[in-house]
Amino acid sequence: MSSGTSKHIPFSGIALLLFICLIWGGNMVSIKIGNMGFPPMVAATVRSMIAATLLWGFATARGKSVWMKGPDIRFGVTIGILFGLDFLFLYWGTAYTVASRAVIFLYTHSFWAAIGAHLFLKGDRLTPVKTSGLVISFLGVVLVFGVKSGNLPPNYWIGDLLEVVAALFWAATTVYIKWSTGKRPFDHYQTLFSQLFYSIPVLAVGWLILDLGKPVVLSAPVLGALFYQSVVVAFICYLLWFWMIHTYPVGRLVSFLFLVPLFGVLLSGVLLGDPLPLQLWAGLGCVGSGIYLVNRPQSV
């Protein structure tokens, strides 16, 4: 099957997407644990370095090249810069606002990506039914995260805005990858490696600006969290995600990302003892309904 030709996501693809969303939801828990020893931008930079190295070794063993060559390098550099800016603003925003607000603003990504796909990608248009599905899914997230935190930090609105900027860069990365792969024969190894490798300088600058001089305290849980973020999330799950971006319409894929913060809340309750709000179950119902509407086969 040629890249991007599948209009509907099969059951096996949906199962894979649910797995990816669960792992990414667990990533929020791992970041909480990792922050006990690693300053956030340090972890983000090291994560990209480890994952890029693993991907290079894995692809080389399979006889694949991860490098874009000649004039195509500009596509790879652009992907990496967009991804690096996404994580730079993401971590910068968490310094101002609380995590629950940061998550909901970050996951406006799905709106921006679906709109971007509608504007720039042929054959990935928004319809009234798909738009309704996205809105219902987002309302599910609002049900979970809609309760205001008691003591918000003084400049929380700055963090909220920074998380929206991160979401915009994330959406731009997703749409740009789909757009560029329609013009050039990149595979998912090359796009993921470009994202990881060329983001390192951007994240390193963030390290110097935000986390320079902050101590690193190593422990088994902290190293385990870094392993989870680097190997399980940034290497394995990103590789699967980029394969799916090359295969299925972006507008349909991004609707599933509304499940990530919901899984994050659930796993935080199970693994960290965080309270499980009653809104979680209503939110999951809305998300499931929205996903059905976005992915429902349309009659011709």
C-alpha positions as CSV (number, residue, x, y, z in Angstrom):
1,M,0.0,0.0,0.0
2,S,1.4,3.4,-0.9
3,S,1.9,6.0,1.8
4,G,-1.2,7.9,2.9
5,T,-3.7,6.0,0.6
6,S,-5.7,4.3,3.4
7,K,-8.9,6.3,4.1
8,H,-10.2,4.4,7.1
9,I,-8.3,3.0,10.0
10,P,-8.8,-0.8,10.4
11,F,-9.4,-2.5,13.7
12,S,-5.7,-3.5,14.0
13,G,-4.7,0.2,13.5
14,I,-7.2,1.3,16.2
15,A,-5.8,-1.3,18.6
16,L,-2.3,0.1,17.9
17,L,-3.5,3.6,18.4
18,L,-5.0,2.7,21.8
19,F,-1.7,1.1,22.8
20,I,0.2,4.3,21.8
21,C,-2.2,6.5,23.7
22,L,-1.9,4.3,26.8
23,I,1.9,4.5,26.6
24,W,1.9,8.3,26.1
25,G,-0.5,8.6,29.0
26,G,2.0,6.7,31.1
27,N,4.6,9.1,30.0
28,M,3.0,11.8,32.1
29,V,3.5,9.6,35.1
30,S,7.1,9.0,34.2
31,I,7.8,12.7,33.8
32,K,6.5,13.3,37.3
33,I,8.9,10.6,38.6
34,G,11.8,11.8,36.4
35,N,11.4,15.4,37.6
36,M,12.5,14.2,41.0
37,G,16.0,13.8,39.7
38,F,16.2,15.5,36.2
39,P,15.4,19.1,35.4
40,P,12.7,18.9,32.7
41,M,14.8,20.3,29.8
42,V,17.7,18.1,30.7
43,A,15.5,15.1,30.5
44,A,14.0,16.3,27.1
45,T,17.4,16.8,25.6
46,V,18.9,13.5,26.8
47,R,15.7,11.7,25.7
48,S,16.1,12.9,22.1
49,M,19.8,11.9,22.1
50,I,19.1,8.4,23.4
51,A,16.2,7.8,21.1
52,A,18.0,9.1,18.1
53,T,20.9,6.8,18.8
54,L,18.7,3.7,19.2
55,L,16.7,4.5,16.1
56,W,20.0,4.9,14.0
57,G,21.2,1.5,15.3
58,F,17.8,-0.2,14.7
59,A,17.4,1.2,11.2
60,T,21.0,0.4,10.2
61,A,20.5,-3.2,11.4
62,R,17.5,-3.4,9.0
63,G,19.5,-1.9,6.1
64,K,17.6,1.4,6.3
65,S,19.1,4.9,6.1
66,V,17.9,7.5,8.6
67,W,19.5,10.4,6.9
68,M,17.8,12.7,4.4
69,K,20.2,13.7,1.7
70,G,20.9,16.6,-0.6
71,P,18.1,19.2,-0.9
72,D,15.8,16.9,1.2
73,I,17.8,17.8,4.3
74,R,15.8,21.0,4.6
75,F,12.7,18.9,5.3
76,G,14.4,17.0,8.1
77,V,15.8,20.2,9.7
78,T,12.3,21.8,9.6
79,I,10.7,18.8,11.2
80,G,13.4,18.7,14.0
81,I,13.1,22.5,14.7
82,L,9.3,22.3,14.9
83,F,9.4,19.3,17.3
84,G,12.1,21.0,19.4
85,L,10.1,24.2,19.7
86,D,7.1,22.1,20.7
87,F,8.9,20.6,23.6
88,L,10.7,23.9,24.5
89,F,7.4,25.7,25.0
90,L,5.8,22.6,26.6
91,Y,8.4,22.5,29.4
92,W,8.7,26.3,29.7
93,G,4.9,26.5,30.2
94,T,4.9,24.0,33.0
95,A,7.1,26.4,35.0
96,Y,4.2,28.8,35.2
97,T,1.0,26.8,35.2
98,V,-0.3,23.7,36.9
99,A,-0.1,20.3,35.2
100,S,-3.9,19.8,34.8
101,R,-4.2,23.1,32.9
102,A,-1.0,22.4,30.9
103,V,-2.4,19.1,29.6
104,I,-5.7,20.5,28.4
105,F,-4.1,23.4,26.5
106,L,-1.4,21.1,25.0
107,Y,-4.0,18.7,23.7
108,T,-5.7,21.5,21.7
109,H,-3.1,20.1,19.3
110,S,-5.8,17.8,17.8
111,F,-7.9,20.9,16.9
112,W,-5.0,22.7,15.2
113,A,-3.8,19.5,13.4
114,A,-7.3,18.7,12.1
115,I,-7.7,22.3,10.9
116,G,-4.2,22.3,9.3
117,A,-4.9,19.0,7.6
118,H,-8.2,20.5,6.2
119,L,-6.3,23.5,4.9
120,F,-3.1,22.0,3.5
121,L,-3.6,18.2,2.9
122,K,-5.6,17.0,0.0
123,G,-8.2,14.3,0.9
124,D,-8.1,15.0,4.6
125,R,-11.0,17.4,4.9
126,L,-13.1,18.3,7.9
127,T,-16.8,17.4,7.5
128,P,-19.7,18.4,9.9
129,V,-19.7,14.9,11.4
130,K,-15.9,14.8,11.9
131,T,-15.9,18.3,13.4
132,S,-18.7,17.2,15.8
133,G,-16.6,14.2,16.8
134,L,-13.6,16.4,17.6
135,V,-15.7,18.8,19.6
136,I,-17.3,16.0,21.6
137,S,-13.9,14.4,22.3
138,F,-12.5,17.7,23.5
139,L,-15.6,18.1,25.8
140,G,-14.6,14.8,27.3
141,V,-11.2,16.1,28.2
142,V,-12.8,19.3,29.6
143,L,-15.0,17.1,31.8
144,V,-11.9,15.6,33.3
145,F,-9.7,18.7,33.6
146,G,-12.4,21.4,33.9
147,V,-12.4,21.7,37.7
148,K,-10.2,24.7,38.6
149,S,-7.2,24.1,40.9
150,G,-7.5,25.7,44.3
151,N,-4.3,27.7,44.3
152,L,-3.2,28.7,40.9
153,P,0.3,30.3,40.6
154,P,0.4,34.1,40.0
155,N,1.3,34.0,36.3
156,Y,-0.6,30.8,35.3
157,W,-2.0,32.4,32.2
158,I,1.5,32.8,30.8
159,G,2.0,29.0,31.1
160,D,-1.5,28.4,29.5
161,L,-0.5,30.5,26.5
162,L,2.9,28.8,26.2
163,E,1.2,25.4,26.2
164,V,-1.1,26.6,23.4
165,V,2.0,27.6,21.5
166,A,3.5,24.1,22.1
167,A,0.3,22.6,20.8
168,L,0.5,24.7,17.6
169,F,4.1,23.6,17.0
170,W,3.1,20.0,17.6
171,A,0.2,20.3,15.1
172,A,2.5,22.0,12.6
173,T,5.0,19.2,12.9
174,T,2.3,16.6,12.3
175,V,0.8,18.4,9.2
176,Y,4.2,19.3,7.8
177,I,5.4,15.7,7.9
178,K,2.2,14.5,6.1
179,W,2.6,17.3,3.6
180,S,6.3,16.7,2.9
181,T,5.9,13.0,2.6
182,G,3.4,13.6,-0.1
183,K,6.1,15.4,-2.1
184,R,9.1,13.3,-1.3
185,P,9.6,9.5,-0.7
186,F,10.6,9.7,3.0
187,D,10.0,6.7,5.2
188,H,9.1,6.8,8.9
189,Y,12.7,6.1,9.9
190,Q,13.9,9.2,8.3
191,T,11.1,11.5,9.5
192,L,11.4,10.2,13.1
193,F,15.2,10.5,13.1
194,S,15.0,14.0,11.7
195,Q,12.5,14.9,14.5
196,L,14.8,13.5,17.2
197,F,18.2,14.5,15.8
198,Y,17.6,18.0,14.6
199,S,15.6,18.9,17.8
200,I,18.6,18.3,20.0
201,P,20.2,21.8,19.4
202,V,16.8,23.5,20.1
203,L,16.4,21.5,23.3
204,A,20.0,22.1,24.3
205,V,19.4,25.9,24.0
206,G,16.4,25.4,26.2
207,W,18.6,23.5,28.7
208,L,21.0,26.5,28.8
209,I,18.2,29.0,29.2
210,L,15.9,27.2,31.6
211,D,17.9,24.6,33.5
212,L,21.5,25.6,33.5
213,G,23.1,24.9,36.9
214,K,20.2,22.9,38.3
215,P,21.3,19.6,39.9
216,V,20.8,16.1,38.7
217,V,20.0,13.5,41.4
218,L,20.1,9.9,40.1
219,S,18.1,7.1,41.6
220,A,16.5,3.8,40.3
221,P,13.0,5.4,39.8
222,V,14.5,8.4,38.0
223,L,16.6,6.3,35.7
224,G,13.6,4.0,35.1
225,A,11.5,7.0,34.1
226,L,14.2,8.2,31.7
227,F,14.3,4.7,30.2
228,Y,10.5,4.8,29.7
229,Q,10.6,8.3,28.1
230,S,13.6,7.5,25.9
231,V,13.2,3.9,24.8
232,V,9.5,3.1,25.2
233,V,8.0,6.5,24.2
234,A,10.5,8.4,22.0
235,F,11.9,5.3,20.3
236,I,9.3,2.5,20.1
237,C,6.0,4.5,20.2
238,Y,7.2,7.4,18.1
239,L,8.3,4.9,15.4
240,L,4.9,3.3,15.4
241,W,3.2,6.8,15.3
242,F,5.3,8.0,12.4
243,W,4.5,4.8,10.5
244,M,0.8,5.6,11.1
245,I,1.2,9.2,9.9
246,H,2.6,7.9,6.7
247,T,-0.3,5.4,6.3
248,Y,-3.5,7.0,7.5
249,P,-5.2,10.5,7.3
250,V,-3.9,12.8,10.0
251,G,-7.4,14.2,10.8
252,R,-8.5,10.7,11.9
253,L,-5.3,9.9,13.8
254,V,-5.3,13.0,15.9
255,S,-8.8,12.4,17.3
256,F,-7.4,9.5,19.3
257,L,-4.9,11.8,21.0
258,F,-7.7,13.0,23.2
259,L,-7.4,9.6,25.0
260,V,-3.8,10.4,26.2
261,P,-4.6,12.9,29.0
262,L,-7.5,10.6,30.1
263,F,-5.2,7.6,30.3
264,G,-2.7,9.9,32.1
265,V,-5.2,10.7,34.8
266,L,-6.2,7.0,35.2
267,L,-2.5,5.8,35.4
268,S,-1.7,8.6,37.9
269,G,-4.5,7.3,40.1
270,V,-3.3,3.7,39.8
271,L,0.4,4.2,40.0
272,L,0.8,7.4,42.0
273,G,-2.3,7.3,44.2
274,D,-3.8,10.5,42.6
275,P,-7.6,10.8,43.0
276,L,-9.7,9.5,40.1
277,P,-12.4,12.1,39.5
278,L,-15.9,11.0,38.6
279,Q,-15.7,13.2,35.5
280,L,-13.1,10.7,34.1
281,W,-15.8,8.1,33.2
282,A,-18.1,10.7,31.6
283,G,-15.1,12.0,29.7
284,L,-14.1,8.6,28.4
285,G,-17.7,8.2,27.1
286,C,-17.5,11.5,25.2
287,V,-14.1,10.6,23.8
288,G,-15.3,7.2,22.6
289,S,-18.3,8.8,21.0
290,G,-16.2,11.5,19.3
291,I,-13.7,8.9,18.0
292,Y,-16.6,6.9,16.5
293,L,-17.9,10.0,14.7
294,V,-14.5,10.9,13.3
295,N,-13.8,7.4,12.1
296,R,-17.3,6.4,11.0
297,P,-17.3,5.3,7.3
298,Q,-19.0,7.9,5.3
299,S,-21.7,6.9,2.8
300,V,-20.9,8.0,-0.8
